[in-house]
Amino acid sequence: MLIWIFSIAAGSALAFVQYRFGGASNAPVPRALRALALVIVLALLLDAPGGPSRRARPYAALDASASWVASGDSALWHRAVRSADSVGADTLLLVGDSVRAGRAPDVPADRATRVAPLVERALGAGRAAVFVTDGRVDDPERLADLPSGSQVVTIEGTSRLDAAVASVDGPAAAVVGDTVEFNAVVAAGGAGSHAGRIALVQGGATLVTTPVDSLSSYAERTVRLRTQVGGAPGARLFKLVLTTDGDALAANDTLSFVLDVARGASAVFISSAPDEDARYALEVLRGTLAVPTRGYFRVAPGRWVHDGSLTVVSEDDVRRSVAEAPLAVIHGDTAVFGAPRAFTRGALALIAPPAQKGDDYYATGAPPSPLLAALGGLPWDSLPPVESGAAPRDADWVAVSARRARRMDERPLVSGSSKPRRVVVVGASGLWRWKFRGGRSADAFTALWGSIFDWLTGDETDSRAAHPTTAWLRSGEPVRWRRGSARDSMATVVIRATGAQRADTLRLRFAGETGVADTPPLAPGVYETHTAGGDGLLAVNASAEWLPRRPMVRSGAVGSAAAADRAPRARALWSLYALAIVALCAEWVLRRKVGLR
């Protein structure tokens, strides 16, 4: 509207000036025709709106993930297709692993339901979207970013009895003879599930089985399974197999994962005074390095137990394990077996709490050190206080410094030396408060200990050039690889599905400090991996679309972003060009009749 107002004002003014100073002020009709022609020309130059604005037709978006099939109701997918067709849109977008235009498939098979690409496409086109789904969306919060006028149509089927192995948590590596514990999460569908049993299976042999109680609608339960690792070193494939009465879907009853078994421990953690600091640091050690790790706690003078199983271990065995370990972490009395630098041979971490509780110290920053890249961005001003001990005398650098509350007394919390071998000294206690607070503080705890352990091993935690970061993953998720050596910026992995003749070659490029590279998702199955330094296994399970999940979105209007208006533009209207020509011709004729040129 503003463009037309400007064009009318400017065109009228130009016509008045031309006739006023051209000696033709007494020719109102030709002047009006000149003004009309000028108004139209200006409107065409500025491409003014040629009519009332009209909202663009919405997209029809259809969830094309396999969760429709997992529901067990074959008619549900056909209802969804008919609902999408009823929108009457000119474009049907299929939403799942990606967003693409096309016809609805006979059977939906996408391994994810990500609406973020749909939101970006709708915002780019300025068009609303009508999204037909079963409600099980991976990123439902993004729907609020759709253009205004968008809608969600949720079609739900009849709930059935179903139980699934949703996930498993446990060590990624172990030592021959270790007792390992796995925590399996069992999830139920909308109608719950009956009681049953879950078994840990290796190579067709059942290692351990435990009962699973009945579950209510969409409930979850954690089941613990413990077994001893025997046999020869190497990668082992384990399966969790769930059996329940009346289960409607067998595709989600099994979860496969890999356990790397080594002849000896690559890292040993001992604590003569076990506390929260020792517990949380050991968790990070296992999670960061993903190498065979053993932990020992002294529960009484001369009495040591194995972390996890709490089986009694002789003091001589503990001393021998620490002495031979490539990485030794000693918490509490660091001289429990004598001078630690004398009886250990590998990298060494000494966690020495202060002998007496004193004033609170607050971490203030990360001075220049080998750990600066990982610690430089931590939220130092929001971390809980710790207790600090005396500073070591032979440190080459300080990684974290702290100051006493309301005083200028500064002490190192973390210090270390690089020669003749890598040693880190943590002269503090109470770091568990960072983990216990959660949020960014917990992330700072993980970053601190993770950077310490990574530096101590020089990132050479695995002889293989690259290995998967997790013991299992699901189809539809990118495969994440971790480099085995800090010197390797690139690695080549040959991957072959078990029993297949054809192999694929992956060329990995590790960028930045994380030492991680991602490759596209794989189909479900077990894959053999071959790379420089050794072989391994990769377990890819059925996608998360086959798991029972509560619907995350409901039918209704969504979106608050502005939708683009589709008003016709002046340059597209041929009638305006014709009107301008007619006005100029009529003006010329009338000017001649009154004696003007």
Order of alpha helices (4+ residues) and beta strands (2+ residues): alpha-alpha-beta-alpha-alpha-beta-beta-alpha-beta-beta-beta-beta-beta-beta-beta-beta-beta-beta-beta-alpha-beta-beta-beta-alpha-beta-alpha-beta-beta-alpha-beta-beta-beta-beta-beta-alpha-alpha-beta-beta-beta-beta-beta-beta-beta-beta-beta-alpha
